[in-house]
Amino acid sequence: MMQTQTKIALVTGASRGLGKNIALALARMGIGIILTYHNNEESAKSVVSSIEEIGGKAFALQLDTSNIKAFDGFVEQVKQVLQNKWQTEHFDFLINNAGIGIYASFADTTEEDFDRLMNIHVKGVFFLTQKLLPLLNDGGRIVNISSGLARFSLPGYAAYATMKGAVEVLTRYLAKELGQRQIAVNVVAPGAIETDFADGAVRDNPEINNFIASQTALGRVGLPDDIGGAIAALLSEGNRWVNGQRIEVSGGMFL
């Protein structure tokens, strides 16, 4: 009987928070993981160890998703890892998760803040995906990460939410243009989650946490497991026909 080739996912920004949870959730499905980290190599190696402890394979690569000039070198590293670790030239799933949050009112948002968000959340996602396309298997899948803030509006997130709106439009265009290669592209929009994102405001500020819980149909703030599990389910075979969709995973915030 012929052995099925292991599926492989590349998850950006997976040394902590949602990215870490996504990587672990996919690894539990038997998917090989290439994860990227910006500067915390120790945390990234810890995620790799956790995956190996459950019998999976993983490798961590450094990547600054705002530095487009570094992408060619990164792609070469991915090629080497695919060959050395899995004896293959292609991977199956790209999860564009890496990101930062900047909290500032519209009036106080600086051009520097705006450009930093743009380079990571829009330009970085656009061109990293473009550079990795030759390594992505036909029939593979891409998941981009948006935010509930692209649907509802909370003061302080004008610039961040603008970037996520762009990612949602980009997702539909990718789904349309990559359809000929049978690559499905969707965008997952988390609601408020208890992580260290935006200095851990949702997790550590009881007032914010309680307010969000009171405005969420399921009565609590989201946890990283809520998002990792949702993306793992989205990438299962049963969801192959889901394409070009925005899937909000927020427990029903602001319905």
N, C-alpha and C positions, 0 to 999 in steps of 0.2 A: 504494500500500500504506500502510495506517494505521500511524503510528509508535507504538510501545509507550511508555506513560508511564513515566518513571524511577521506580523504587521509592525511598523515602526512609526512613532510619532515624534515630531519636533515641537517642543513647547518652549516658547520664549518667556523669560522672566519667571523661572520656576524654582528659584532658590528659597522662596518664601511665599506666604499668602496664598492667593487663589492658584497661582501657577504651580506651586508645590502640591497643592491638593489635587489639581488636575492631573499632574504627572503620576501621582500615587494611584489615583482612581483608574487611570488608563493601564498602569502597570499591573494592577490587580486583574485586569481583563486579559493579561498575557501579552500586552503590547510592549515592544521595546521602546525605550525613551532616550532621546537626545534632548537635554535641557540646557538652556542658557541662563547665565547670571551676569549681572552688570559688574559688581565689585566684591560680592561676598562669596569668595571661593569656598570657604569653610562650610557655609550653609548649603551650598550646592553639592559639595561632596557628601554632606550628611543625607541629603535627599537621595543621592546615588546609592549610599549604603542602605538606606531604608528599603529601596527598591530591590537591591540585591538580597536583602534579608528575607524577602517574600518570594525569592526564586526568580526575579526578573533580571533583565539586562538594562543598564543605563550608562550614559556618559555625559559629562558636563563640559560645556564650552563657554568661554567668556565672550560676551557680545554687548556692545553699546548700540542699541537699536536707533539711536539718534545720529550715529556716525555712518552715513551712507557709504562713504569712501572705504570703509572697512568690510563691506559686504562681500566683495569678491574673494578676499582672503578667508572670510568665514565660510563661504560656500566650499572652498577647497578643503577646509578642515572637516566640514560635514562629509564630504566625499571620502576622506581618509577614514573617518570614524565608521561610516557605513561599511566600507570594505574590510577594515580590521576587526570590527566587532560583530558584524552580521554577514560578511562575505556577499554583499549586495551593492548595487549602485543607486538604488532608489529608496525613498521612504513613502509612507502612505497618508499620514495625517499631519497637517500644519496648524498649530494653534497659536495665533498671534495674541499673546496675553500680556507681554511686557508693557508696563505703563507706570505713570506717576500721577499724583493728584496735586493740584495747586488750588488752594482755597483763597479766593480774592473777589471782592465785589467787581462788577463791571467797571465802575469808575476808577478802581484802584489797580486793575490788571495792567501790568507793564508789558511793553513789547517783548522784553526778554522772556517773561513768563509765557507769553503767547507763542513765541517762536520755539521755546523748549517743548511745550505741549505739542505743537504742530509737528516738530521733527520726530518725536517719539511715537505719537498716536496716529499720525496720518502719513507723513512722508516716509517714515521708517517702515510702517506696515505695507505701504504701496510698493516700495522698492525692494524690501526684503522678500516679499512674496514673489515679485517679478524675478529676482535673482535665483530663487529656489525652485521655480517652476520646472526647469529641466530635470531636477532630481525627484520631482513628485510623480508618483506612479499615475498613469491613466487609471481612472476609476477611484482615485484618491479623494481626500476631502480636506477642506479648509474651514476652520472656525475662527472668526474674528470676535473680539470682545468689545462690546459697547457698554452701556450703562442705562439704568432706569432714568437717569437724568436727561437722556435724549428724548424721553416722552413727557416727563413732568419736570417742572422748573423749581429749583430751590436756590435762593440768593447765594452767591459766592462761587457758583460753578459755571458761569457763562462761557468762559473760554474752554474749560474741560468738556462741557457738554457739546459745544460747537464741534470739537474734534470728533466726538463720538457720533454725532450726526453725520459727519463726513464718512466715517467708517461704515455706517449703515448703508449709505448710498453706494460706496465702493463695493460692498458685499454683493449687492444686486448686480452690478456690472460684471464682477468676477464670475458670478454664477452664470450669467448670460454668455460671456466670452469663453469660459472654460468648459461649457457644456459639451462641446464637440469632443473633448477628451474624457467625458463622463466624470468630471470632477465636480462634486457638489460643494457649494459654498454657503455657509450660514453665519449669522451673527447672534451671539448670546449676550443678553443684556442683564447683568446682575442688578439686583436692588441693593439696598444698604447691607453690607456684610461686616461682621466682627473680625477685622484684620488690622494690621498696622498701617493700612492705607490711609493717607491724609492724616498722618501722625496718630492713628488709632482712635480718631474722634468717635466713631460709631461704637467701638468696643469699650472705650474707657470713660466716655462722658455719659453718666446715667441719665441726664436730662435729654440728650439727643437720642440715646438708646430707647428710652421710654416713649418718647414722642413717635419715633418710627414704628415701634411695636404697636402703638395705639392706632396708627394709620395703615396697618397691614392686616389684610383679611385673616391670615393665619395667626395673628396675635403675637408675633415675636420678630426680632431682627434675624437676618439670614446668617448662616454659618458657612465656612469654607466648604464643608462636606456637601452642602446644598448645591454648590456650583460644580464641583468636581464630578459629582454623581450625574448631574444633568448633562454635562459634556460627554462623559463616558457613554451615557444612554444615547445621546445624539449620534455618536460615532459607531454605534452598534449596527449590525447588518439590517436589523428591523427598521431603521430610520434612513436607509439609503435613498428613499424617494423624497425626503425632505430637502428642499433646495431653494436658495434665494430668500430665506425666511429670517425674520427677526424674532427670536425666542426670548421673552423676558422671564427671568427666574428671580422673582422678587417676593414670592409668597402672597402676591396680590396687594402691592403698595398703591395707595391713592387710587383705588378703583372708583 
